[in-house]
Amino acid sequence: MPILRTSSATLILFALGIAAWLLATPSNEGRALSFSLLAGGLFGVLLQRSRFCFFCVSRDFIERRDPRGLLGILAALAVGTLGYHAAFGAFLPDPASGRLPPDAHIGPLSWVLALGATLFGLGMAISGSCISAHLYRLGEGALASVLALLGALVGFFLGFLSWNTLYLASIQGAPVIWLPAQLGYGGSLLLQLALLGGLAHLLLRYRKDQEPRQAHDGLRELLFGARWPTWVGGILIGTLALAAYLRVGPLGVTAELGSLARTAANGLGWLPERLEGLDGFSGCATVVKETLLSNNGLFILGLVLAAWASALLAGDCAPRWPGAREALRNVVGGILLGLGGMLALGCTVGTLLSGIMAGAASGWLFAVFCFIGLIAGLRLRRVIG
């Protein structure tokens, strides 16, 4: 069996490499598609090996006072914040000019964002993962995640139906606050690092004695033996986030799911003729797909396949059918994930991770209300079982 797993993983990674090579035509579009596939593959490996799941690490702290996972997320945010601010300063020297960095996940502050984040947190707790974790767990054989992702498509559709009402009621006049425009790059950087450092200081109070280090017999055991510390994944993900932004766009995993839902619903005539203002927002905004290939679609494909190869090499791939209760939880939680992600214009990767790195106040607001929704969802889950 180990030989079969290794052979299968090697074949998957080889296929990814060949696909990236074929996509890398001399055009900018081809190179962007190739990079997206490879970046998604790297992201999938980092998620799988470091267990970089926003829900899981938050639950570890809430229920067991284990802060290590949350410290890993803070590490990713700190590295990404440094990189983003340096990049912004290079091509937008005056942040107070009234312009925003192109494609950065900087959204409007409104009660709709708070509602979307809360629903997303609820969905994480009920389904057992955020959207990015459901994607990488497909490679580990978590078949229940398929139901959560299908539910997310339904949630996106419900979000599209309510968008015009919510946009006209709140989002249209909501302020867009980009911290560098208010404080300058230096002030924004210092404020964000101070906030992240303060949170890290609070979490470190709960740190227990370190577990003894395990000896690693060779490179394979080092890479695919025990899970990596989450801070290692966090530092690497923060670095990848900067590279992705400079080459293609910010990290995010909901644009393709939302676009699939929007394209299908639009084709069936279920959506309004116009979704007010939606196409003018940055972040994980959705579009009606006209071509099969897209940067975010290939990013997700690379994520799932590389996470599958990583799980095979680590012996973490164990397909399992969900029971009826678990299946229902995943569908309901997935609907909340999709609805929340649509209203918030992204998820824990796009709006929270990429948003905070970019100095967007919307990223911080999403983080607060997502955590509130997650806590409420954990309590609800104890009640419903």
Helices and strands as residue ranges (DSSP letters): H 2-23, H 28-50, H 54-64, H 68-91, G 95-97, H 111-127, H 131-138, H 144-169, G 171-173, H 179-204, H 219-224, H 230-247, H 255-267, G 278-280, H 295-314, H 324-343, I 348-354, H 355-357, H 361-384
